[in-house]
Amino acid sequence: MSSPALETLLARLYTDDALRAAFLLDPHAQALQHGLSPQEAEAMAAMDPIGLQMAAASYRAKRAGRAGQTKPAQRWWRRLLQMWR
């Protein structure tokens, strides 16, 4: 089971380029600095850096792809409003 601090750090590593760069330079120290236990810090230090970069790039691409999309409910309301114009 992972701690909230671990989950928060992982989410930030996927989305924050500056934090990810600092983490890749010294993963163990960054993990401890963000409130992880020594055991969690060891596990984070063993993380595959290439895999981390690839995951971050994948999430970035997904967010960029969704940025231009509207939610289905919004599209439905837009069509309804256009009918009344």
C-alpha positions in Angstrom: 0.0 0.0 0.0 1.4 3.4 -0.9 1.3 6.5 1.2 -0.4 9.7 0.2 3.0 11.4 0.1 4.2 8.8 -2.4 1.1 9.1 -4.6 1.4 12.9 -4.5 5.1 12.8 -5.5 4.4 10.4 -8.4 1.7 12.6 -9.7 3.9 15.6 -9.5 6.8 13.8 -11.2 4.5 13.0 -14.1 3.4 16.6 -14.5 6.1 18.9 -13.2 9.2 19.1 -15.5 11.4 21.0 -13.0 10.6 18.6 -10.2 11.2 15.6 -12.4 14.6 17.0 -13.5 15.6 17.6 -9.8 14.4 14.1 -8.9 16.4 12.5 -11.7 19.6 14.2 -10.4 19.1 12.9 -6.8 16.0 10.6 -6.5 16.6 9.5 -2.9 17.1 13.0 -1.5 14.1 14.4 -3.4 11.9 11.5 -2.2 12.9 12.2 1.4 12.4 15.9 0.9 8.8 15.3 -0.2 8.0 13.3 3.0 8.5 9.7 1.9 9.8 7.1 4.4 13.3 5.8 4.0 11.9 2.6 2.5 9.8 4.5 0.0 12.8 6.7 -0.9 14.8 3.6 -1.6 12.1 2.3 -3.9 11.8 5.6 -5.7 15.6 5.8 -6.2 15.3 2.4 -8.0 12.7 3.8 -10.4 13.6 3.5 -14.1 14.4 7.0 -15.2 13.6 6.3 -18.9 10.3 4.8 -17.9 9.5 7.9 -15.8 10.3 10.2 -18.7 8.2 8.1 -21.1 5.2 8.1 -18.7 5.5 11.9 -18.3 5.6 12.4 -22.1 2.6 10.1 -22.5 0.5 12.0 -19.9 1.6 15.3 -21.5 0.4 14.1 -24.9 -2.9 13.0 -23.4 -3.5 16.3 -21.7 -2.7 18.2 -24.9 -5.0 16.0 -26.9 -7.9 16.7 -24.5 -7.2 20.4 -24.2 -9.1 21.1 -27.4 -12.0 18.8 -26.7 -15.2 19.8 -25.1 -17.1 17.5 -22.7 -20.1 15.7 -24.2 -22.5 17.6 -22.0 -21.1 20.9 -23.3 -21.6 19.8 -26.9 -25.2 18.8 -26.1 -25.9 22.2 -24.6 -24.2 24.0 -27.5 -26.4 22.2 -30.0 -29.5 23.0 -27.9 -28.6 26.7 -27.8 -28.0 26.8 -31.5 -31.5 25.4 -32.1 -33.0 28.4 -30.3 -31.0 31.0 -32.2 
